[in-house]
Amino acid sequence: MAPRHSSVNESTDASATDELLRRYRQSAQKRLDSTGTIETGAGFFEVNGSQISFAADPGCETFNDDFVSVWRPKQTGAIHWAAAIADGVTGSLLAKEAAELACLWGLAAIAKGNGGIRSSSRNPIAVVARLFHQIGRQVLLQPEKFIPAGCPKSVWEIATREGKFLQTTLNLIWSTEDGIRVMAVGDGGLLYSLVDAPAKVASHQFGSGKLQCIGPRSATADSEAYLLANWKCFACHTDGMADSVQELSDLPERLFDSEYTAASVKRQFSIC
């Protein structure tokens, strides 16, 4: 019988990573559930005449490291609704888990200020970055304890040394009386039109060509922040949509349904 491959972690301690991330995930989920409702994956709803749709699709890829979620408050406050989309960094271990954790904690940070604190006075991206650094410190104190199940020890050693684990981009969007606020780290982008020119759709790509991300050992990223007042249609996307934005001239028509731009519907928002 061939000997077992000793470099692969098959011990019960492999669950330490799952347990650590589960605790952080549940903590964010508890905060969100106490203040509103959270939806993930794909969906559609209306709020005050605005239509919001969201989805995460792997397209032609076998694996999907994207995660998307939307939060709606139980009570009317400074924030009408909030959305998050993250794209786990290719080549980073636990990328999918990073994307989910970043979305949930980003929304939890936004939801915390819904009781009258002006959302513009806080930086939810910074909250998420600090959380990931906190996780990193715990892992690096006992790296062997947190080897993911099935991961060769040598691969984990390189990943922790170089910080290539739990890395993700993050886009956060929330609606206030002032308009839509956007904060982003990574290489996603925006499509939007304004009330005074609803047929003119503009685009903006995040980042400066070099990928920035959130991670346990990633340098503190400079997040981009925007306020869109008087918006009519708005879409936020990960880098998987970037080529389509550049190449498909009819993409706005695919994202924004012209049949629903009547007076009964004020605005349309899409995240993908």
C-alpha positions in Angstrom: 0.0 0.0 0.0 1.3 3.4 -0.9 2.2 5.7 2.1 -0.1 8.5 2.9 1.0 12.0 1.6 2.1 13.6 4.8 2.2 17.1 3.4 -1.6 17.2 3.1 -3.5 18.3 6.2 -6.0 15.6 7.0 -6.2 16.0 10.7 -9.3 17.2 12.7 -7.5 20.5 13.2 -8.4 21.3 9.5 -11.8 22.4 10.9 -10.0 25.3 12.7 -10.1 27.4 9.6 -13.8 26.7 9.0 -14.6 27.4 12.6 -12.7 30.7 12.6 -14.4 31.9 9.5 -17.8 30.6 10.6 -17.6 32.7 13.8 -16.8 35.9 11.9 -19.5 35.1 9.3 -22.2 34.4 12.0 -21.3 37.6 13.9 -21.9 39.7 10.8 -25.1 37.8 9.9 -26.4 38.4 13.4 -25.9 42.1 13.1 -27.6 42.2 9.8 -30.5 40.0 10.9 -31.1 42.3 13.9 -31.5 45.4 11.8 -33.0 44.1 8.6 -33.1 41.4 6.0 -30.2 40.0 4.0 -30.4 38.3 0.6 -27.6 36.6 -1.3 -27.0 35.0 -4.7 -29.6 36.4 -7.0 -32.9 38.3 -6.6 -35.1 41.3 -7.3 -37.1 43.7 -5.2 -38.5 47.3 -5.2 -38.0 50.0 -2.7 -39.7 53.4 -2.9 -40.2 53.1 -6.7 -36.6 51.9 -7.3 -36.0 48.4 -8.8 -33.0 46.5 -7.5 -31.7 43.3 -9.1 -28.6 41.4 -8.3 -26.8 38.2 -9.4 -23.5 36.4 -9.4 -22.9 34.2 -12.4 -19.6 32.3 -13.1 -20.2 32.5 -16.9 -17.8 30.2 -18.6 -15.7 29.6 -15.5 -15.9 26.3 -13.6 -15.6 28.0 -10.2 -17.2 31.3 -9.1 -15.3 33.2 -6.5 -17.8 36.1 -6.6 -20.3 36.8 -3.9 -23.2 39.3 -3.8 -25.6 40.3 -1.1 -28.2 43.0 -0.5 -29.4 44.3 2.9 -32.8 46.1 3.5 -33.4 47.8 6.9 -36.4 47.0 9.0 -36.9 50.6 9.8 -36.5 53.7 7.7 -33.4 55.5 8.6 -30.4 57.2 7.0 -30.0 54.2 4.6 -32.7 52.9 2.3 -30.8 49.8 1.2 -27.3 48.6 0.7 -25.5 46.1 -1.6 -22.1 44.4 -1.7 -20.3 42.5 -4.4 -16.8 40.9 -4.0 -14.6 38.9 -6.3 -12.1 36.6 -4.6 -8.6 37.1 -6.0 -7.5 34.4 -8.5 -4.6 32.3 -7.1 -5.4 33.2 -3.5 -6.4 30.4 -1.1 -9.9 30.7 0.4 -10.9 33.3 -2.1 -14.6 32.4 -2.2 -14.7 32.6 1.6 -13.0 36.0 1.5 -15.6 37.4 -0.9 -18.5 36.2 1.3 -16.9 37.5 4.5 -16.1 40.9 3.0 -19.7 41.4 1.7 -21.3 40.5 5.0 -19.0 42.6 7.1 -19.2 45.5 4.7 -23.0 45.5 4.9 -22.8 45.1 8.7 -20.6 48.2 8.9 -23.1 50.2 6.8 -26.1 48.9 8.7 -24.5 50.0 12.0 -25.0 53.6 11.0 -28.6 53.4 10.0 -30.0 54.8 13.3 -29.3 58.4 12.4 -25.5 58.5 11.9 -24.7 60.0 8.6 -23.3 57.3 6.4 -20.9 59.7 4.8 -19.0 60.0 8.1 -17.8 56.3 8.1 -15.6 54.1 6.0 -17.0 50.6 5.8 -14.1 49.4 3.6 -11.7 50.3 6.4 -13.8 48.3 8.9 -13.5 45.2 6.6 -9.8 45.7 6.1 -9.2 45.8 9.8 -11.3 42.7 10.3 -9.2 40.8 7.7 -6.0 41.9 9.4 -7.4 40.7 12.7 -8.0 37.3 11.2 -4.5 37.3 9.7 -2.9 37.9 13.1 -4.8 34.9 14.5 -3.8 32.6 11.7 -0.2 33.7 11.6 0.2 33.0 15.4 -0.5 29.3 14.7 -0.3 28.8 10.9 -0.1 25.0 11.1 -3.3 24.9 13.1 -5.2 26.7 10.3 -4.1 24.7 7.3 -7.3 24.3 5.2 -8.5 20.7 4.7 -6.8 19.1 1.7 -4.2 21.8 1.3 -0.6 20.7 1.2 1.4 22.1 4.0 4.1 23.5 1.7 1.4 25.4 -0.3 -0.1 26.9 2.9 3.4 27.9 4.1 3.9 29.9 0.9 0.4 31.4 1.0 0.8 32.6 4.6 4.3 33.9 4.0 3.3 35.8 0.9 -0.2 36.8 2.2 -1.9 34.9 -0.7 -4.9 33.7 1.3 -8.4 35.2 2.0 -7.9 38.0 -0.6 -10.8 39.7 -2.3 -12.0 42.9 -4.0 -15.0 44.7 -2.6 -17.6 47.1 -3.9 -20.1 48.6 -1.5 -23.2 50.6 -2.5 -25.8 52.2 -0.3 -28.8 54.5 -1.0 -29.3 57.6 1.1 -31.3 60.8 0.8 -28.3 62.4 -0.9 -28.1 59.7 -3.6 -26.1 56.5 -4.1 -22.8 56.2 -2.3 -20.1 53.9 -3.6 -16.9 52.7 -2.0 -14.7 50.2 -3.8 -11.3 48.4 -3.7 -10.4 46.4 -6.7 -11.0 46.3 -10.4 -14.7 46.4 -10.8 -16.7 49.2 -12.3 -19.9 51.3 -12.7 -22.4 52.1 -15.4 -24.8 54.9 -14.7 -27.2 57.5 -16.1 -28.6 60.6 -14.5 -32.2 61.9 -14.4 -31.6 64.8 -16.7 -30.0 62.5 -19.4 -31.4 59.0 -18.8 -30.4 57.7 -22.2 -26.7 58.7 -21.8 -25.0 55.9 -19.9 -21.5 56.6 -18.6 -19.0 54.0 -17.4 -16.2 54.1 -14.8 -13.5 51.4 -14.1 -12.1 51.1 -10.6 -8.4 50.9 -10.0 -5.4 52.2 -11.8 -4.3 49.0 -13.6 -2.7 47.4 -10.6 -5.1 45.2 -8.6 -5.7 46.3 -5.1 -7.5 44.0 -2.7 -8.4 43.3 0.9 -6.6 40.5 2.7 -5.0 39.4 6.0 -1.6 40.6 4.9 -2.5 43.0 2.2 -1.4 46.6 2.5 -4.2 49.0 3.5 -5.8 49.7 0.2 -6.9 53.2 -0.9 -10.6 52.8 -1.5 -12.4 54.9 -4.1 -15.5 56.8 -3.0 -18.3 58.4 -5.0 -21.6 60.0 -4.5 -24.1 59.9 -7.4 -27.0 62.3 -6.9 -30.1 62.4 -9.2 -29.3 59.0 -10.7 -31.7 57.2 -13.0 -30.1 53.9 -13.8 -27.0 52.4 -12.0 -25.1 49.2 -12.3 -22.0 48.0 -10.3 -20.0 45.0 -11.6 -16.9 43.0 -10.9 -14.0 42.7 -13.4 -15.8 39.8 -15.1 -18.0 42.3 -16.8 -15.3 44.7 -17.8 -14.8 43.4 -21.3 -18.5 43.4 -21.9 -18.8 47.0 -20.8 -16.1 48.0 -23.4 -17.3 45.7 -26.3 -21.1 45.6 -26.1 -22.7 48.8 -27.0 -26.2 47.4 -26.1 -25.1 46.3 -22.6 -27.0 49.2 -20.9 -30.2 48.1 -22.7 -29.6 44.5 -21.4 -29.1 45.7 -17.8 -31.8 48.5 -17.7 -35.2 47.5 -19.0 -36.7 50.4 -20.9 -40.2 49.1 -20.4 -39.9 50.0 -16.7 -38.6 53.5 -17.1 -42.1 55.0 -16.9 -43.2 57.4 -14.2 -44.2 54.5 -11.9 -40.6 53.4 -11.6 -38.2 56.1 -10.6 -34.9 54.3 -10.8 -33.2 51.0 -11.6 -30.2 49.5 -10.0 -28.3 46.3 -11.0 -25.3 44.5 -9.4 -23.5 41.7 -11.2 
